[in-house]
Amino acid sequence: RLPVVIHEFAACTGCRVALFNVLNQARSALRGPRRLHVVLGQHPKRIARVRRCLYLGNCTAQLAPRYPHVRGCPPPETGLRRALLKSLR
């Protein structure tokens, strides 16, 4: 079981494909006790009472000032992989 909780708010295929590709490629490195919430989609909402959160794609930029954010439409998989692994440290 991966320690990633996905909050998808009408995300386009580009963001979904990038996220799932990275999750599949980095599956063995994403093990551990820490949980990361990933927010993506065209109508994103801030996730309350969450310590570790990563915002994905240009659509979530307005919610991301205090959290890690990967820009792009779609976001580059290399940047997404780096941000996921860093956020789970």
N, CA, C and O atoms as CSV, one atom per row, in Angstrom:
chain,resi,resn,atom,element,x,y,z
A,1,ARG,N,N,0.844,-1.180,0.000
A,1,ARG,CA,C,0.000,0.000,0.000
A,1,ARG,C,C,0.888,1.241,0.000
A,1,ARG,O,O,1.799,1.367,0.818
A,2,LEU,N,N,0.611,2.150,-0.924
A,2,LEU,CA,C,1.416,3.360,-1.034
A,2,LEU,C,C,0.952,4.406,-0.018
A,2,LEU,O,O,-0.237,4.494,0.288
A,3,PRO,N,N,1.888,5.192,0.500
A,3,PRO,CA,C,1.525,6.220,1.482
A,3,PRO,C,C,1.080,7.525,0.826
A,3,PRO,O,O,1.428,8.608,1.298
A,4,VAL,N,N,0.319,7.428,-0.248
A,4,VAL,CA,C,-0.125,8.600,-0.996
A,4,VAL,C,C,-1.650,8.610,-1.046
A,4,VAL,O,O,-2.277,7.620,-1.422
A,5,VAL,N,N,-2.238,9.742,-0.662
A,5,VAL,CA,C,-3.682,9.938,-0.730
A,5,VAL,C,C,-3.926,10.958,-1.840
A,5,VAL,O,O,-3.397,12.068,-1.795
A,6,ILE,N,N,-4.718,10.584,-2.825
A,6,ILE,CA,C,-4.956,11.452,-3.975
A,6,ILE,C,C,-6.302,12.147,-3.822
A,6,ILE,O,O,-7.333,11.513,-3.593
A,7,HIS,N,N,-6.261,13.475,-3.957
A,7,HIS,CA,C,-7.470,14.301,-3.926
A,7,HIS,C,C,-7.622,14.887,-5.329
A,7,HIS,O,O,-6.925,15.838,-5.684
A,8,GLU,N,N,-8.510,14.337,-6.108
A,8,GLU,CA,C,-8.661,14.703,-7.506
A,8,GLU,C,C,-9.955,15.492,-7.684
A,8,GLU,O,O,-11.044,15.005,-7.380
A,9,PHE,N,N,-9.814,16.724,-8.182
A,9,PHE,CA,C,-10.954,17.616,-8.361
A,9,PHE,C,C,-11.090,17.961,-9.841
A,9,PHE,O,O,-10.638,19.022,-10.274
A,10,ALA,N,N,-11.707,17.078,-10.617
A,10,ALA,CA,C,-11.905,17.259,-12.059
A,10,ALA,C,C,-10.577,17.471,-12.777
A,10,ALA,O,O,-10.433,18.404,-13.567
A,11,ALA,N,N,-9.615,16.605,-12.503
A,11,ALA,CA,C,-8.294,16.706,-13.130
A,11,ALA,C,C,-8.355,16.245,-14.578
A,11,ALA,O,O,-9.137,15.365,-14.939
A,12,CYS,N,N,-7.515,16.858,-15.390
A,12,CYS,CA,C,-7.433,16.453,-16.792
A,12,CYS,C,C,-6.572,15.189,-16.900
A,12,CYS,O,O,-5.927,14.771,-15.939
A,13,THR,N,N,-6.582,14.613,-18.064
A,13,THR,CA,C,-5.823,13.391,-18.301
A,13,THR,C,C,-4.329,13.613,-18.128
A,13,THR,O,O,-3.624,12.726,-17.648
A,14,GLY,N,N,-3.840,14.785,-18.514
A,14,GLY,CA,C,-2.401,15.059,-18.416
A,14,GLY,C,C,-1.873,14.935,-17.005
A,14,GLY,O,O,-0.857,14.278,-16.782
A,15,CYS,N,N,-2.539,15.550,-16.054
A,15,CYS,CA,C,-2.102,15.473,-14.651
A,15,CYS,C,C,-2.273,14.060,-14.100
A,15,CYS,O,O,-1.400,13.553,-13.395
A,16,ARG,N,N,-3.387,13.434,-14.421
A,16,ARG,CA,C,-3.619,12.072,-13.910
A,16,ARG,C,C,-2.586,11.094,-14.431
A,16,ARG,O,O,-2.050,10.288,-13.670
A,17,VAL,N,N,-2.302,11.159,-15.731
A,17,VAL,CA,C,-1.325,10.243,-16.327
A,17,VAL,C,C,0.059,10.481,-15.742
A,17,VAL,O,O,0.762,9.527,-15.408
A,18,ALA,N,N,0.462,11.750,-15.612
A,18,ALA,CA,C,1.774,12.054,-15.032
A,18,ALA,C,C,1.882,11.497,-13.615
A,18,ALA,O,O,2.884,10.872,-13.268
A,19,LEU,N,N,0.866,11.720,-12.807
A,19,LEU,CA,C,0.897,11.234,-11.427
A,19,LEU,C,C,0.958,9.713,-11.371
A,19,LEU,O,O,1.780,9.160,-10.641
A,20,PHE,N,N,0.115,9.031,-12.118
A,20,PHE,CA,C,0.093,7.569,-12.045
A,20,PHE,C,C,1.356,6.958,-12.642
A,20,PHE,O,O,1.808,5.916,-12.166
A,21,ASN,N,N,1.939,7.572,-13.668
A,21,ASN,CA,C,3.215,7.080,-14.193
A,21,ASN,C,C,4.298,7.162,-13.130
A,21,ASN,O,O,5.049,6.207,-12.928
A,22,VAL,N,N,4.380,8.293,-12.454
A,22,VAL,CA,C,5.404,8.469,-11.419
A,22,VAL,C,C,5.156,7.519,-10.255
A,22,VAL,O,O,6.102,6.926,-9.736
A,23,LEU,N,N,3.919,7.365,-9.840
A,23,LEU,CA,C,3.623,6.437,-8.745
A,23,LEU,C,C,4.026,5.012,-9.104
A,23,LEU,O,O,4.567,4.293,-8.264
A,24,ASN,N,N,3.770,4.599,-10.333
A,24,ASN,CA,C,4.153,3.247,-10.755
A,24,ASN,C,C,5.667,3.090,-10.847
A,24,ASN,O,O,6.207,2.057,-10.448
A,25,GLN,N,N,6.353,4.099,-11.365
A,25,GLN,CA,C,7.800,4.021,-11.528
A,25,GLN,C,C,8.532,4.066,-10.192
A,25,GLN,O,O,9.557,3.404,-10.026
A,26,ALA,N,N,8.025,4.829,-9.253
A,26,ALA,CA,C,8.713,5.030,-7.973
A,26,ALA,C,C,8.091,4.225,-6.844
A,26,ALA,O,O,8.323,4.529,-5.674
A,27,ARG,N,N,7.324,3.226,-7.162
A,27,ARG,CA,C,6.580,2.445,-6.163
A,27,ARG,C,C,7.469,1.943,-5.030
A,27,ARG,O,O,7.096,2.062,-3.864
A,28,SER,N,N,8.618,1.394,-5.342
A,28,SER,CA,C,9.468,0.836,-4.282
A,28,SER,C,C,10.065,1.929,-3.389
A,28,SER,O,O,10.336,1.678,-2.214
A,29,ALA,N,N,10.272,3.124,-3.921
A,29,ALA,CA,C,10.831,4.220,-3.125
A,29,ALA,C,C,9.763,4.941,-2.307
A,29,ALA,O,O,10.095,5.763,-1.452
A,30,LEU,N,N,8.502,4.650,-2.554
A,30,LEU,CA,C,7.408,5.348,-1.877
A,30,LEU,C,C,6.848,4.566,-0.704
A,30,LEU,O,O,5.697,4.769,-0.317
A,31,ARG,N,N,7.624,3.699,-0.148
A,31,ARG,CA,C,7.185,2.945,1.031
A,31,ARG,C,C,7.560,3.692,2.295
A,31,ARG,O,O,8.541,4.435,2.311
A,32,GLY,N,N,6.807,3.506,3.330
A,32,GLY,CA,C,7.175,4.118,4.595
A,32,GLY,C,C,5.963,4.540,5.393
A,32,GLY,O,O,4.829,4.438,4.926
A,33,PRO,N,N,6.214,5.018,6.608
A,33,PRO,CA,C,5.115,5.353,7.512
A,33,PRO,C,C,4.479,6.715,7.245
A,33,PRO,O,O,3.357,6.964,7.685
A,34,ARG,N,N,5.169,7.589,6.539
A,34,ARG,CA,C,4.624,8.930,6.315
A,34,ARG,C,C,3.606,8.922,5.200
A,34,ARG,O,O,3.726,8.177,4.228
A,35,ARG,N,N,2.605,9.762,5.358
A,35,ARG,CA,C,1.525,9.849,4.375
A,35,ARG,C,C,1.604,11.211,3.681
A,35,ARG,O,O,1.801,12.240,4.326
A,36,LEU,N,N,1.446,11.196,2.360
A,36,LEU,CA,C,1.464,12.415,1.561
A,36,LEU,C,C,0.132,12.555,0.834
A,36,LEU,O,O,-0.348,11.607,0.213
A,37,HIS,N,N,-0.453,13.730,0.914
A,37,HIS,CA,C,-1.683,14.037,0.194
A,37,HIS,C,C,-1.313,14.796,-1.076
A,37,HIS,O,O,-0.557,15.766,-1.022
A,38,VAL,N,N,-1.842,14.359,-2.217
A,38,VAL,CA,C,-1.573,15.004,-3.500
A,38,VAL,C,C,-2.886,15.572,-4.017
A,38,VAL,O,O,-3.884,14.859,-4.123
A,39,VAL,N,N,-2.878,16.874,-4.341
A,39,VAL,CA,C,-4.073,17.572,-4.816
A,39,VAL,C,C,-3.872,17.934,-6.276
A,39,VAL,O,O,-2.850,18.515,-6.642
A,40,LEU,N,N,-4.843,17.593,-7.111
A,40,LEU,CA,C,-4.799,17.954,-8.514
A,40,LEU,C,C,-6.207,18.179,-9.032
A,40,LEU,O,O,-7.175,17.650,-8.486
A,41,GLY,N,N,-6.310,18.965,-10.085
A,41,GLY,CA,C,-7.613,19.165,-10.704
A,41,GLY,C,C,-7.934,20.609,-11.007
A,41,GLY,O,O,-7.285,21.528,-10.506
A,42,GLN,N,N,-8.942,20.795,-11.834
A,42,GLN,CA,C,-9.351,22.110,-12.306
A,42,GLN,C,C,-10.135,22.904,-11.265
A,42,GLN,O,O,-10.230,24.126,-11.371
A,43,HIS,N,N,-10.693,22.237,-10.273
A,43,HIS,CA,C,-11.474,22.898,-9.221
A,43,HIS,C,C,-10.956,22.444,-7.854
A,43,HIS,O,O,-11.703,21.855,-7.073
A,44,PRO,N,N,-9.662,22.720,-7.560
A,44,PRO,CA,C,-9.051,22.186,-6.339
A,44,PRO,C,C,-9.569,22.846,-5.074
A,44,PRO,O,O,-10.050,23.979,-5.084
A,45,LYS,N,N,-9.453,22.107,-4.000
A,45,LYS,CA,C,-9.797,22.611,-2.669
A,45,LYS,C,C,-8.611,22.348,-1.756
A,45,LYS,O,O,-7.886,21.370,-1.932
A,46,ARG,N,N,-8.420,23.224,-0.782
A,46,ARG,CA,C,-7.372,23.015,0.210
A,46,ARG,C,C,-7.811,21.878,1.126
A,46,ARG,O,O,-8.977,21.798,1.513
A,47,ILE,N,N,-6.891,21.017,1.464
A,47,ILE,CA,C,-7.171,19.884,2.334
A,47,ILE,C,C,-6.836,20.313,3.763
A,47,ILE,O,O,-5.684,20.615,4.074
A,48,ALA,N,N,-7.836,20.335,4.612
A,48,ALA,CA,C,-7.672,20.815,5.993
A,48,ALA,C,C,-6.943,19.786,6.853
A,48,ALA,O,O,-7.047,18.578,6.643
A,49,ARG,N,N,-6.214,20.302,7.811
A,49,ARG,CA,C,-5.537,19.499,8.836
A,49,ARG,C,C,-4.635,18.404,8.257
A,49,ARG,O,O,-4.643,17.263,8.721
A,50,VAL,N,N,-3.866,18.772,7.244
A,50,VAL,CA,C,-2.935,17.836,6.618
A,50,VAL,C,C,-1.530,18.403,6.734
A,50,VAL,O,O,-1.300,19.566,6.402
A,51,ARG,N,N,-0.594,17.595,7.201
A,51,ARG,CA,C,0.783,18.074,7.368
A,51,ARG,C,C,1.568,18.026,6.072
A,51,ARG,O,O,2.292,18.971,5.756
A,52,ARG,N,N,1.443,16.965,5.329
A,52,ARG,CA,C,2.208,16.800,4.092
A,52,ARG,C,C,1.257,16.819,2.902
A,52,ARG,O,O,0.400,15.949,2.746
A,53,CYS,N,N,1.440,17.849,2.060
A,53,CYS,CA,C,0.561,17.994,0.911
A,53,CYS,C,C,1.386,18.478,-0.273
A,53,CYS,O,O,2.252,19.339,-0.119
A,54,LEU,N,N,1.122,17.934,-1.442
A,54,LEU,CA,C,1.789,18.329,-2.676
A,54,LEU,C,C,0.710,18.729,-3.673
A,54,LEU,O,O,-0.224,17.968,-3.924
A,55,TYR,N,N,0.841,19.915,-4.235
A,55,TYR,CA,C,-0.115,20.401,-5.231
A,55,TYR,C,C,0.477,20.194,-6.607
A,55,TYR,O,O,1.651,20.479,-6.844
A,56,LEU,N,N,-0.349,19.694,-7.514
A,56,LEU,CA,C,0.126,19.254,-8.822
A,56,LEU,C,C,-0.571,20.007,-9.941
A,56,LEU,O,O,-1.801,20.038,-10.000
A,57,GLY,N,N,0.203,20.613,-10.826
A,57,GLY,CA,C,-0.330,21.257,-12.029
A,57,GLY,C,C,-0.634,22.731,-11.845
A,57,GLY,O,O,-0.733,23.223,-10.721
A,58,ASN,N,N,-0.779,23.425,-12.955
A,58,ASN,CA,C,-1.050,24.863,-12.937
A,58,ASN,C,C,-2.374,25.202,-12.275
A,58,ASN,O,O,-2.504,26.277,-11.690
A,59,CYS,N,N,-3.347,24.328,-12.349
A,59,CYS,CA,C,-4.677,24.611,-11.798
A,59,CYS,C,C,-4.675,24.742,-10.267
A,59,CYS,O,O,-5.586,25.347,-9.702
A,60,THR,N,N,-3.686,24.195,-9.610
A,60,THR,CA,C,-3.649,24.231,-8.148
A,60,THR,C,C,-2.730,25.325,-7.603
A,60,THR,O,O,-2.558,25.431,-6.389
A,61,ALA,N,N,-2.145,26.128,-8.469
A,61,ALA,CA,C,-1.136,27.110,-8.050
A,61,ALA,C,C,-1.655,28.073,-6.992
A,61,ALA,O,O,-0.906,28.438,-6.087
A,62,GLN,N,N,-2.906,28.493,-7.076
A,62,GLN,CA,C,-3.427,29.471,-6.124
A,62,GLN,C,C,-3.551,28.907,-4.713
A,62,GLN,O,O,-3.624,29.680,-3.757
A,63,LEU,N,N,-3.576,27.602,-4.555
A,63,LEU,CA,C,-3.696,26.988,-3.226
A,63,LEU,C,C,-2.353,26.565,-2.643
A,63,LEU,O,O,-2.300,26.083,-1.511
A,64,ALA,N,N,-1.285,26.732,-3.382
A,64,ALA,CA,C,-0.019,26.118,-3.014
A,64,ALA,C,C,1.020,26.999,-2.347
A,64,ALA,O,O,2.160,26.546,-2.242
A,65,PRO,N,N,0.747,28.202,-1.889
A,65,PRO,CA,C,1.846,29.036,-1.401
A,65,PRO,C,C,2.599,28.471,-0.192
A,65,PRO,O,O,3.782,28.767,-0.027
A,66,ARG,N,N,1.961,27.684,0.642
A,66,ARG,CA,C,2.622,27.135,1.835
A,66,ARG,C,C,3.071,25.691,1.650
A,66,ARG,O,O,3.680,25.120,2.555
A,67,TYR,N,N,2.790,25.101,0.520
A,67,TYR,CA,C,3.081,23.691,0.287
A,67,TYR,C,C,3.904,23.523,-0.985
A,67,TYR,O,O,3.928,24.415,-1.833
A,68,PRO,N,N,4.574,22.389,-1.118
A,68,PRO,CA,C,5.280,22.114,-2.370
A,68,PRO,C,C,4.289,22.074,-3.538
A,68,PRO,O,O,3.145,21.644,-3.393
A,69,HIS,N,N,4.759,22.530,-4.680
A,69,HIS,CA,C,3.904,22.606,-5.860
A,69,HIS,C,C,4.735,22.279,-7.088
A,69,HIS,O,O,5.868,22.743,-7.215
A,70,VAL,N,N,4.178,21.479,-7.995
A,70,VAL,CA,C,4.835,21.166,-9.256
A,70,VAL,C,C,4.018,21.820,-10.358
A,70,VAL,O,O,2.887,21.419,-10.631
A,71,ARG,N,N,4.608,22.841,-10.993
A,71,ARG,CA,C,3.926,23.573,-12.066
A,71,ARG,C,C,3.964,22.773,-13.365
A,71,ARG,O,O,4.782,21.871,-13.544
A,72,GLY,N,N,3.065,23.131,-14.251
A,72,GLY,CA,C,3.065,22.561,-15.590
A,72,GLY,C,C,1.688,22.098,-15.989
A,72,GLY,O,O,0.833,21.821,-15.148
A,73,CYS,N,N,1.489,22.018,-17.290
A,73,CYS,CA,C,0.211,21.560,-17.829
A,73,CYS,C,C,0.500,20.701,-19.069
A,73,CYS,O,O,0.485,21.179,-20.203
A,74,PRO,N,N,0.759,19.443,-18.810
A,74,PRO,CA,C,0.852,18.739,-17.531
A,74,PRO,C,C,2.214,18.971,-16.880
A,74,PRO,O,O,3.159,19.393,-17.547
A,75,PRO,N,N,2.313,18.700,-15.606
A,75,PRO,CA,C,3.593,18.848,-14.912
A,75,PRO,C,C,4.588,17.792,-15.411
A,75,PRO,O,O,4.192,16.670,-15.725
A,76,PRO,N,N,5.862,18.144,-15.483
A,76,PRO,CA,C,6.858,17.166,-15.944
A,76,PRO,C,C,7.030,16.038,-14.930
A,76,PRO,O,O,7.067,16.270,-13.722
A,77,GLU,N,N,7.133,14.832,-15.437
A,77,GLU,CA,C,7.243,13.674,-14.551
A,77,GLU,C,C,8.520,13.711,-13.717
A,77,GLU,O,O,8.514,13.255,-12.574
A,78,THR,N,N,9.610,14.243,-14.259
A,78,THR,CA,C,10.853,14.300,-13.472
A,78,THR,C,C,10.691,15.224,-12.266
A,78,THR,O,O,11.141,14.896,-11.168
A,79,GLY,N,N,10.058,16.364,-12.462
A,79,GLY,CA,C,9.815,17.279,-11.350
A,79,GLY,C,C,8.845,16.711,-10.341
A,79,GLY,O,O,9.002,16.906,-9.135
A,80,LEU,N,N,7.846,16.010,-10.834
A,80,LEU,CA,C,6.858,15.385,-9.955
A,80,LEU,C,C,7.501,14.285,-9.120
A,80,LEU,O,O,7.246,14.196,-7.919
A,81,ARG,N,N,8.319,13.460,-9.728
A,81,ARG,CA,C,8.998,12.386,-9.003
A,81,ARG,C,C,9.894,12.966,-7.906
A,81,ARG,O,O,9.888,12.487,-6.772
A,82,ARG,N,N,10.655,13.992,-8.251
A,82,ARG,CA,C,11.547,14.640,-7.284
A,82,ARG,C,C,10.747,15.211,-6.112
A,82,ARG,O,O,11.130,15.034,-4.956
A,83,ALA,N,N,9.645,15.890,-6.405
A,83,ALA,CA,C,8.821,16.497,-5.349
A,83,ALA,C,C,8.159,15.439,-4.465
A,83,ALA,O,O,8.073,15.617,-3.251
A,84,LEU,N,N,7.696,14.350,-5.057
A,84,LEU,CA,C,7.085,13.267,-4.271
A,84,LEU,C,C,8.094,12.671,-3.288
A,84,LEU,O,O,7.804,12.521,-2.101
A,85,LEU,N,N,9.255,12.342,-3.788
A,85,LEU,CA,C,10.265,11.709,-2.935
A,85,LEU,C,C,10.742,12.671,-1.855
A,85,LEU,O,O,10.954,12.260,-0.714
A,86,LYS,N,N,10.912,13.923,-2.193
A,86,LYS,CA,C,11.348,14.918,-1.200
A,86,LYS,C,C,10.284,15.126,-0.137
A,86,LYS,O,O,10.612,15.257,1.042
A,87,SER,N,N,9.020,15.159,-0.527
A,87,SER,CA,C,7.923,15.377,0.416
A,87,SER,C,C,7.738,14.226,1.389
A,87,SER,O,O,7.216,14.419,2.487
A,88,LEU,N,N,8.156,13.040,0.999
A,88,LEU,CA,C,7.999,11.859,1.868
A,88,LEU,C,C,9.198,11.621,2.769
A,88,LEU,O,O,9.182,10.670,3.551
A,89,ARG,N,N,10.217,12.429,2.696
A,89,ARG,CA,C,11.391,12.269,3.580
A,89,ARG,C,C,11.067,12.612,4.997
A,89,ARG,O,O,11.935,12.532,5.866
